[in-house]
Amino acid sequence: MSRVTRQRQPSVDLVRQLGIREALLLEQDDVAPSGGVLYVVDGRDRKPLAAARRPGFSRVDLWAAVFDKAYGGQSDDPLFDVSSWTSRVSGEAFSHEEMHDWVDCAVDGILALGGRRIYEIGCGTGLLMWQLIGRCEQYLGSDISAVAVGRLQAELAQRRVTNAAVTRCEGIDAGVPGIDRIDTVVINSVAQYFPDQDYLRHTLDEALNSLRGGGSIFVGDVRDLGLLDALLYAVHLRKEPGAEPAARGHFVRSTARRELELLLSPQWFVRYAEERGLDIRVMPKAGLFDNELDRFRYDVVLRPPTERTGPQLELSDWPSDGSGPEKLRRALAHGGQLGFRAVPHAGVSALAAAAHSAVYGRQAPPYEQADAPSAVRPSDIARAAAASGRSAALSLAGDRPYGAFDVAIGIDDPFALPTVAGTRSAACSGPRGVGQVADDITRAVRSLPPSDRPAAIVALSRLDGPLPPPLALEAVEP
Ligand SMILES: C[S@@+](CC[C@H](N)C(=O)[O-])C[C@H]1O[C@@H](n2cnc3c(N)ncnc32)[C@H](O)[C@@H]1O
């Protein structure tokens, strides 16, 4: 994080009146917007969330209806039905090649976990199922969409598949035969439809219980909260190629507030793993195609802790002189161990920094400049590693800004990369998420005279860790 130029005590009245535990107002020359960022540690008890299911309405039912409709049409190929997959950035359907690559990466990631009996929550049209059933002992799946489940059941029966079964339910169907033997739970491209973080936590707990102390959970294709601004900036670039930065900033802020899905930062999962005492990996996507799915989403693996053979790996700073890519190439070619922290993600870090500038009207940190010569695509590293027969572990578990990731070449244990739980107290969108967490504080701040009003409020769990740059959802002005 960049240099603090001014640090002010926020309005004492405000802090006292609202009972906030700690607060810090920062004004920085290059990151923070004018007016500064108000960082608060909100130590007050919060009311429990209303139950996710309320009579007559539930977000889960809403998504079930949406997916029933999406799956309602005729499919040319029932084993590879990608008719509902469209890119927000390009505005067009993903090509079959893009979707094949996306499915292959997920399937490889799941099979690499070594499990043989898989349960998939939210199996959809069976994109993963049809690839997995021939390569595992048993596949069980469930989905809230009656249309999806009905179709898969009919296809499985017609093809006389005996090692797979699909049921309609939320989460895991505890009554289905074989449930007591599963060793891998898959939740791929589904968490974004969960109503809130409590629902996700409950589903992960349920998955852990089903694993009975062994196995792994693969949470794939998670939409990255920290990259929502970058995604929306890219959408606006396509829609309005010649727009002014202020118009882009307005679009990003207002669209972020209308987002219907649950977005999560990698640090949400790191914190969950810490709470439950689990091993965790958070990986950037490393597909062949540089598209929305590859840039703005990530995969998580959670598993009960195993014994560490060595200490957590020490990483070096990514060289500021542009020599990083060459150093990685040499390590891949000549052996030895090498690890870097905060490698700028080609195509993503620059967008994220530009989005920050557009939303807050200030120059963003050096990622924007770093992007051109020395930023790297995770997929390029993964492919170079595969070609040289060496291991390359890529990680988003280290809480780096603007989509930057950590990389380690030549290590045996990819779970040994540093994990940082992050300081943002609500690392998700939606109820009690980043947009809503400080509702009453936001109201009070908006009523301050303009000269005292910060441009953004970021709620933190503590003030002694890294202070994250504000997201568009944290802007004070609507
Ligand atoms: C984008 S599709 C992903 C399908 C599949 N996992 C894949 O990777 O191709 C999301 C699926 O999740 C299902 N879904 C959404 N919310 C769910 C929930 N709470 N429990 C179970 N399934 C859910 C939807 O019905 C939909 O079929």
Ligand as a Chemical Component Dictionary entry (heavy atoms), coordinates in Angstrom:
data_LIG
# 
_chem_comp.id                   LIG 
_chem_comp.type                 NON-POLYMER 
_chem_comp.pdbx_formal_charge   0 
_chem_comp.three_letter_code    LIG 
# 
loop_
_chem_comp_atom.comp_id 
_chem_comp_atom.atom_id 
_chem_comp_atom.alt_atom_id 
_chem_comp_atom.type_symbol 
_chem_comp_atom.charge 
_chem_comp_atom.model_Cartn_x 
_chem_comp_atom.model_Cartn_y 
_chem_comp_atom.model_Cartn_z 
_chem_comp_atom.pdbx_ordinal 
LIG C1  C1  C 0  -23.766 -21.879 -13.659 1  
LIG S1  S1  S 1  -24.501 -23.384 -13.279 2  
LIG C2  C2  C 0  -23.126 -24.413 -12.940 3  
LIG C3  C3  C 0  -23.385 -25.854 -13.257 4  
LIG C4  C4  C 0  -22.210 -26.799 -13.031 5  
LIG N1  N1  N 0  -21.774 -26.819 -11.659 6  
LIG C5  C5  C 0  -21.064 -26.460 -13.957 7  
LIG O1  O1  O 0  -19.972 -26.148 -13.439 8  
LIG O2  O2  O -1 -21.243 -26.514 -15.155 9  
LIG C6  C6  C 0  -25.168 -23.069 -11.675 10 
LIG C7  C7  C 0  -26.116 -24.158 -11.181 11 
LIG O3  O3  O 0  -26.250 -24.035 -9.766  12 
LIG C8  C8  C 0  -27.580 -24.334 -9.415  13 
LIG N2  N2  N 0  -27.832 -23.708 -8.101  14 
LIG C9  C9  C 0  -27.983 -22.400 -7.825  15 
LIG N3  N3  N 0  -28.189 -22.217 -6.506  16 
LIG C10 C10 C 0  -28.151 -23.453 -5.940  17 
LIG C11 C11 C 0  -28.305 -23.932 -4.597  18 
LIG N4  N4  N 0  -28.560 -23.085 -3.604  19 
LIG N5  N5  N 0  -28.186 -25.257 -4.379  20 
LIG C12 C12 C 0  -27.970 -26.123 -5.413  21 
LIG N6  N6  N 0  -27.846 -25.725 -6.702  22 
LIG C13 C13 C 0  -27.921 -24.411 -6.962  23 
LIG C14 C14 C 0  -28.386 -23.747 -10.538 24 
LIG O4  O4  O 0  -29.678 -24.301 -10.632 25 
LIG C15 C15 C 0  -27.514 -24.043 -11.744 26 
LIG O5  O5  O 0  -27.883 -25.256 -12.355 27 
# 
loop_
_chem_comp_bond.comp_id 
_chem_comp_bond.atom_id_1 
_chem_comp_bond.atom_id_2 
_chem_comp_bond.value_order 
_chem_comp_bond.pdbx_ordinal 
LIG C1  S1  SING 1  
LIG S1  C2  SING 2  
LIG S1  C6  SING 3  
LIG C2  C3  SING 4  
LIG C3  C4  SING 5  
LIG C4  N1  SING 6  
LIG C4  C5  SING 7  
LIG C5  O1  DOUB 8  
LIG C5  O2  SING 9  
LIG C6  C7  SING 10 
LIG C7  O3  SING 11 
LIG C7  C15 SING 12 
LIG O3  C8  SING 13 
LIG C8  N2  SING 14 
LIG C8  C14 SING 15 
LIG N2  C9  SING 16 
LIG N2  C13 SING 17 
LIG C9  N3  DOUB 18 
LIG N3  C10 SING 19 
LIG C10 C11 SING 20 
LIG C10 C13 DOUB 21 
LIG C11 N4  SING 22 
LIG C11 N5  DOUB 23 
LIG N5  C12 SING 24 
LIG C12 N6  DOUB 25 
LIG N6  C13 SING 26 
LIG C14 O4  SING 27 
LIG C14 C15 SING 28 
LIG C15 O5  SING 29 
# 
